[in-house]
Amino acid sequence: MEVICTGCGKHYKIAEENVPSSGVGYFTCPNCKKRIKIEVPSKKISLSTGEKTITTESRDFESFEPGIESALIYCPESKARKLLQKELTGLGYEVRLINQQNDIRSRFRYHIYDLIILCQNGPEPEDDLANIQEYISSLLMDIRRMIFVVYVHPGGNRFDSMQAFSIGADLTISLPELKNLSKILSPAIEAREMAYKVFFECKAKVEEYIF
């Protein structure tokens, strides 16, 4: 199925097995982040009797309502993970969990998440965490700048911007600060948006001129 972004005009092809079999879905354009409405006919498989039908739906495709903020969490420690889910849900985020690089690759196939929180329990990052960091670092610059990445580890210092930059994050915090996440997160995101405001304004003007 071919999808054309109404914001920037780019064309995308979505495999049939990854398209919802019925109803409405939303695809986020990786280029301009505009939400594109997708309407597809139901895929039905007739049984041998010819009297009933079974509707099959892809498990890989997930859509979010327009305006919903979305977040991914990597956190092996269950207590901290539950706290994060509670804090983010209270802030209005739709939260999804990831455990390895393949999970984040799958999640980013059709949607650009607003927030990613990565938790490191020990003195060194686990292999899965390191692989997830590698994937985030490989994203195109304009896509990466749409995402706010928080790195939680024992030595995290939210006032040290160079510490965050050195590990490919926008903010680092310590484990005890998780309980204050709602107070820390909003002003940090606002500051980052101000820092990139000119970049996105110029990008929008260039795309408007080209398309």
Residue pairs with C-beta under 8 A, 6 or more apart in sequence:
1 13
1 14
1 15
1 16
1 19
1 38
1 40
2 11
2 12
2 13
2 14
3 11
3 12
3 13
3 14
3 27
3 36
3 38
4 10
4 11
4 12
4 36
5 11
5 12
5 29
5 31
5 32
5 34
5 36
6 34
6 36
7 29
7 32
7 33
7 34
7 36
8 29
8 31
8 32
8 34
8 207
8 211
9 211
10 29
10 31
10 32
12 27
12 29
14 27
14 38
14 110
16 43
17 58
17 60
18 58
18 60
18 61
18 109
18 110
19 25
19 38
19 40
19 58
19 61
20 38
20 40
20 57
20 58
20 61
20 63
21 40
21 42
21 43
21 44
21 55
21 56
21 57
21 58
22 40
22 41
22 42
22 43
22 55
22 57
24 37
24 38
24 39
24 63
25 37
25 38
25 40
25 61
25 63
26 35
26 36
26 37
26 38
26 63
26 64
26 65
26 66
27 35
27 36
27 38
27 63
27 110
27 111
28 34
28 35
28 36
28 110
28 111
28 112
29 35
29 36
30 112
30 140
30 143
31 142
31 207
32 204
32 207
33 112
33 146
35 66
38 63
42 55
43 55
43 56
43 57
44 53
44 54
44 55
44 56
45 53
45 54
45 56
46 52
46 53
47 53
47 54
60 106
60 109
61 110
62 107
62 110
62 111
63 110
63 111
64 70
64 94
64 111
68 94
69 91
69 92
69 93
69 94
69 114
69 115
70 93
70 94
70 95
70 96
70 111
70 113
70 114
70 115
71 88
71 93
71 94
71 95
71 96
71 113
71 114
71 115
71 116
71 117
72 95
72 96
72 97
72 98
72 104
72 107
72 113
72 115
72 116
72 117
73 81
73 84
73 85
73 88
73 95
73 96
73 97
73 98
73 116
73 117
73 119
74 97
74 98
74 99
74 104
74 116
74 117
74 118
74 119
74 128
74 129
74 132
75 81
75 84
75 97
75 117
75 118
75 119
75 152
76 119
76 121
76 126
77 119
77 121
80 119
80 152
80 175
80 178
81 97
81 119
83 178
83 179
84 95
84 117
84 119
84 178
84 181
85 95
87 178
87 179
87 181
87 182
88 95
88 115
88 117
88 181
89 95
90 182
91 182
91 185
91 186
93 114
93 115
96 107
96 113
98 104
98 107
98 132
99 128
100 128
100 131
100 132
101 128
101 131
101 132
101 134
101 135
104 116
104 132
104 135
104 136
105 135
107 113
108 139
112 143
112 146
112 147
113 147
114 146
114 147
114 148
115 147
115 148
115 149
115 150
115 185
115 189
116 136
116 147
116 148
116 149
116 150
117 149
117 150
117 152
118 129
118 132
118 133
118 149
118 150
118 151
118 152
118 169
119 152
119 153
119 175
120 126
120 129
120 151
120 152
120 153
120 154
123 154
125 133
125 153
133 167
133 168
136 144
136 147
136 149
136 168
137 144
137 168
139 147
142 203
145 196
145 199
145 200
148 170
148 171
148 188
148 189
148 192
149 168
149 169
149 170
149 171
150 169
150 170
150 171
150 172
150 173
150 185
151 164
151 167
151 169
151 171
151 172
151 173
152 172
152 173
152 174
152 175
152 177
152 178
153 172
153 174
153 175
154 174
154 175
155 174
156 163
156 172
156 173
156 174
156 175
156 177
157 163
157 172
157 173
157 174
158 171
158 172
158 173
158 177
158 184
158 188
160 172
163 172
164 170
164 171
164 172
170 188
170 192
171 184
171 185
171 188
173 181
173 184
177 184
